[in-house]
Amino acid sequence: MRNDWRGRECLVTGGAGFGGSHLVADLVERGASVTVLDRAPIEGSPLGDLALADRVAVVPGDVRDAALVAALVGDGAFDDVFHLAADPIVAHSIADPATVVDTNVRGTAAILEACRTAPAPPRLVFASSGAYYGDNFSAEPIPETQEAGPATNLYGPSKAAAEMLVRGYGTTFGLPYAICRFMNTYGPGDRHLSRLVPRALAQLEAGGTYDFGGRDDGSTRLDFLYVKDMARAYTSAADHLATGGTERVFNFGTGTLTSVRAVAGLLSRAFDGQVREPVFSGPPRDTPRQKRLDVSRSRAVLGWTAGTPLEQGLAETVAWHRSAVPAAA
């Protein structure tokens, strides 16, 4: 993987968000020139936490604004476009599915069309999700060849539809692309309380019962990936394209399963050294559900591996929470 990106012009959609901000930080550290397109204000955002706003160009706007996206990409200035802008919150896809589908699918279409019509089409790296595979809980790791699966919400199908558009533009118009699928990414900057780690930290900060409700019995085993390792995954995929690589779809993860109860316990100890018994009141399961992605392709083709142990990543997340979240409240 090339570490020196000096001279490369990069666009990151959704660059003010959780994953996008860490990708922006990684690109800036490598020397790339970075432009961020995001509808969220920088102040109070994960990108604001990283104090990078003065080192990147920020374009306020919605990725669904086709005219804005075309004007931004249309001069052919970008070598790499990282499309991360999306609504990733499952609860939103249940409460307002039309808006989530519109953001995730029409926003992707706007990016693709702008890339297609640019004088020199950029390399496109698309942020997909392990939700592409639907509610596919299996004892075996899920390979990239697994078809999109059924889901109980509209987030997964919206990402699958966006992926189909990416692959269609690539096949029809020769647009160079890579698709990155992730699951259960955590780390500094994540404030979405619907997810396990931010919810645990909010409860630990508030005190009281360490209660995770009836969504799970605590036995579900998942693969938790640190966000900085995710950022390296995106740049690894982009370098693969830049050097003429032909693989297009990659899974990323640690390859290790950890129960949600165990993660809650690790967070409690990282927070203040106390051992708390997390409360999971979901119906007990005879056989724990588990879901992880087969990451052998990203390791073999990209030379990418997750480098952050879970305990270290959780400790760094706790440290961020202590410094950033109270100040933002």
C-alpha positions, 0 to 999 in steps of 0.5 A: 500500500502506498503511504504517500498520497501527495498530489492525489485529489480526493473527494469524501462524501459524508466526510463530516460523519463518523467513518468519513472523518477518520478517512479524511484524517487518514488521507490528510496524514498521507498528504492527499488534498481532500474535499468534503461534501456533507450536509452536516455542519462541521462544528460538533461533528466527528470531523470537528472533533478531529480539528481538521476543518482548516486542512480540507476544503468543505462543501456544504450540501446534500449528495442527492443534489445532482446539480451540486454534485455534477458541478463539484465532480464535473471538472475532473479534478478528483483522482479518487471519490470516496462515497460514504454519504448515507443514512446508516441508522436502522431505526431511521429506515423503519420510521422513514424508509422513503427518506433513507432509500432516497438518500442511499440510492438516489445519492449514489446515483448522483455520484455515479452520474457525475463520475461518468460524465467527468472529463477524466472519470475518477476512481470510486470507492463505495462504502457498503455494509455487511447489512448487504447480506441481510439477516444472514446469521451463520456459523461460517464467515460470509464471503463476498460471493454471497448474494444479498439477503432478506432483511427486517428493515430497509437499510440493507436493501438500500445499500444492496440497491446502491451496490447494484448501481455501482456495479452497473455503472462500472460494467456499462461505462467502464467506471473504475470502482471498489465496494467495501463491506463492513460490520459493527464499526466502532470508535471515537466520534460515534454518537449514535445511541442505537449502536452498542458502544455509544449506548453503553458509554452514555449509560456509563456516563449517566450511572444507574442500571447498565441496561440494554433493553429487550433487543438481544439476550446478550449472546449474539456474537459479532465482529467489531472493527475499529474505525481507524482500521476501516479508514485504512481499508478504504485507502487500500481499496483505492490503491488497488484500483490505482495500480490496476487491480481488478477485484471489485468487492471486499469484506473487511473485519477482524475475523474474530467474534465477540458477544455483545455481553462481553463487549459491554463488560469490556467497556465497563472496565475500560470506563472506570475499572468497575465490573458491571453486569449488563442487562440484556432482557431479550428472549433467551436463545438456545443457540447464539446468533453470530455474524462475521464476514470472510476477510480472506480476500482483503488480506490476500489481495490488498494486504489489509488486516485489522491492526487494533485489538478490541480492548485497545480500540475500546479504551481509545473510544472511552478516552475520546468520549470523556474529552469530546462528548461532555464538551459537545453536550 
